């Protein structure tokens, strides 16, 4: 079991929306180098994430893992909440 879990893609990001039922949108930033100028550029991807208990709030830092497709856009699942936003 642990061998297959290590092969899955894991990402860490910030929840930017939790208005849908059992779904949240997670903003995952990454750094890349420009191929010609070699400057570091910030890029990001927003993933739709399955959240079975509706546990996350906007601003939480979460870990997600790739899973089989659950819907047209939803291919990631919430693993754990790393840091909860203080309100």
N, C-alpha and C positions, 0 to 999 in steps of 0.2 A: 504493500500500500504506500509506504513512504517513498519507494522508488518512483512510482507513477506520479505522486504529488510533486516531486522535485522536477519532473519533466514539464509540468504545466507552467504557463506564463503567469507570473505574479506582477502586479503593479501597485503602486501607492499613489493616492491622489486625494483631492479635496472634493467634498460633496458640494455641488453648486445648485442642485434642485432636488427636492423630494416630494413634489406635488402629485406624482402618480401613485397608484396603489401598487405596493410591492416592487416598485421600481424607483431608482434614483439615478441621477446623472453625476458622474465623477469626472473631474477635470484632472488629467494626468500630464504634467509638464515633462519635457526632456530637453537636453542640451545637445546641439549638433554643431559641427564645424562647417563653415561655408567652404565649398570645394576650391574656389579660386583665391579668396581673400583670407582664409583661415581664421576668420573671426567666429567666436562662439555665439550661436543664435539660440534663443529660447523658442521652442515650438511646443504645441500641446495637442492632445486629442481628448475629446469628450466621449466617454463610454456610458451606455445605458446598462445599469447593474441591477441584478435581481436581489431584492432585500425582503426575504420572507416575512420577517416580523415587523417591518416598517420601523426599524430601530434607529436609523440614522437621522441626523438633523443637518440642516444647511450649515456648512462650515466645518464639519467633522473631517478628520484625517482618517482614511480607511485603506485597508488592503483588499484587493480584489484578485480573483483568479479566473482564467478562461475556462469555459465549459461548453457543452454542446449548445446549439442554437435553441433558445426558448421561444423566440418570436422573430419577427423580421429584423429587428435591430439589437435584440438583447442576447449577448453571448458571454457575459461576465457575471460572476456571483460574488457577493460580499463574503469575505472570510472573517474579518474582525475589524473592530473600531480601534484604531491606534490611539487617537487623541480626540476627546469629545470637546466641542466648543463650549466655553463658559459663557452663559448668558446672564 
